[in-house]
């Protein structure tokens, strides 16, 4: 059985690392799929797919890593995922991914246990980097230097936000509509 763990890894954090370590030896055939693999940099995707793969390789040099572009339609995205990766199982906690895989593919879903999601979040890591708060304890030691090399890229990407100190989910999103 081939299992995949699908994520954006923007950037890899301790939560991702925990999931990968939990599942990589559980299945005979396991791969990571980096989603949103197109070349543009956005608020949510400041790192290119190549940069994200380099970060992951610092911690998991031997793991199979595939790239998955976004598509115009959900059905096209789902079917492309199934055809491209040839997996039997998708490991995901993302509600949209779970829905699309169930509706448009023959793959099964396994919901991973989240590793302290209020703390370990790519959104939170990016927020902390952009606001010059401490972020290093949120990422694996093996990836710290590579992410450090990409800090200016993250800071310069997308919309520049003003953040309140301390993490609150509402602070992780652009709230310009209320101003």
N, C-alpha and C positions, 0 to 999 in steps of 0.2 A: 504494500500500500504506500503510495506517495502522498506525503503531507506537506503543505506549504503554510508558512506564516507570512501573511500579507500585511505590509505597513508602509508608511511614508518614511519613517526613520529620519525625521527632520528636527534634531539629529537623533542618533541612537542614544538612548538613556538607560538607566539601570532597570527600569521596567521591561524594556525590550530585551535586554540581556538576560534577565530572569526567565522570560518566556522562552527564548531561544535555548537556554541551558536546560530548561525543563523538557522541551520537546525534541531536541536534536538527536537524542539517543533513543527516544521512545519509538520512533518509526525507522524502518529499514532505509527508506528513501525520504529525506527531508530537505527542503529548500526554503530560502527566503525569497519573497517577491517584493521588490521595491516598487510601490505604486507612485502615480503622478510622476512618471519618468520623462516627461517632455523636457525640453531644454530651457524653458523660460524660468526666471526667478520671480516668485511672488511672495506676498506676506506669509502665506502658509507654507510655501516651498522655497525657502531662500537658497537651499543647496541643490546643486545639480545631482542627477542620478549617479554620475561618476564620483562626485565628492562624497555622497552618502555611502556608496560601495566602498570607497577607500577607508572611511571611518569604520564600517562594519568589519572589513578585512583585518583591521588592527586587532580586533578581538576574536574573530572567527576566520582565520586565513584559509581554512579548508572547506568551508561550507559553500554549497551551491547557491548562487545569487542570480535571480532573473529580474528583468525589468518589465514593468507593465505601464504602458501609456494610458491616459484617459481617453474616453470616446464621447461622442455626441449623445449616444443613447445608452441607457442602462443595460438594455438587452445585448447590444453589441459589445459593451464592456465585459459583461458576464461571460458571454460565449467566447470572446477572445481570450479571457483569462483561462477558461477551461481548455481551449484548444492549444494555447501557447505553453501552458505548464504541464498538461497531462496529469494533473493530480486527482486523487480520489477524495481528498480531505482538505478543507481550508480551515486554518486555525485563526479565529478572529472574534473580537468582542464588539466590533463595529456593527451597529444595527443596520445600516444601509447595506454593507457588504453581506451580512447574513441574509437579509431579505433578497438581494439580487442573486446570490448563489442558490438559494432555495427555489426561487421563481424561474430562473433561466438556465440552470445547469443540472447535471446529474451528480455533482460533487456533494459530499456531506460537509457539515459544519461542526467544528468542535470549538466551544467557547472556552478560551483560556481564562484562568484566574488572573485578575489584574493585580499587579504588584504596587500597592499603595498609590492608586491613580490620582489622588488629590495632590500628591507631591511629584510623582514621576510622570511627566507630561512633556511632550515635545513643545507644546505651546508655552509651558512654563519655562523650559530651558531657554527658548528664544526670547521670551519676555525678559528674563533675567539678564541675558546677554545684552539685549538692546538698552536696558535701563541701568547697565553697569552694576548689577547686583551679583552676589556670589552664585554661581551656577555649577561649578566644577564637581561638587559632591553629588549632583544629580546624574552624572554620566559615568560610565565605567572607566576605571583607571586606564585600561588598555587603549581607550579611545580619546582620552583627555587631551593629549598633545595635538592630535590631528584636528580635533574640534577647536582647540586654542588657535591653530593656524587659520581657521575659518571664521573666527570671531568678527573680523571687520566685514567679511562678506555678509554675515547674518545682520550685523548692525546697519549696513547700507541697503539692505533689501526692502522692497515694498514700502508701505506707509510707515512713517515715523510716528510713534505713539508717545504720549505722556502717560507714565505709569505711576500709580500710587504705590508706596512701599508696602511690602507684604503681599502675598499671593491671595487673590480671590478670583474665582472663576470669571466673574463679571469683568475683571480688569484685563483678562486675557484677550479680549476682543475689542475691535475698534468701535467706540461708542460715540462717533461723531454725530449721529442722528439726533441725539438728545441735547446737543449743544446749540 
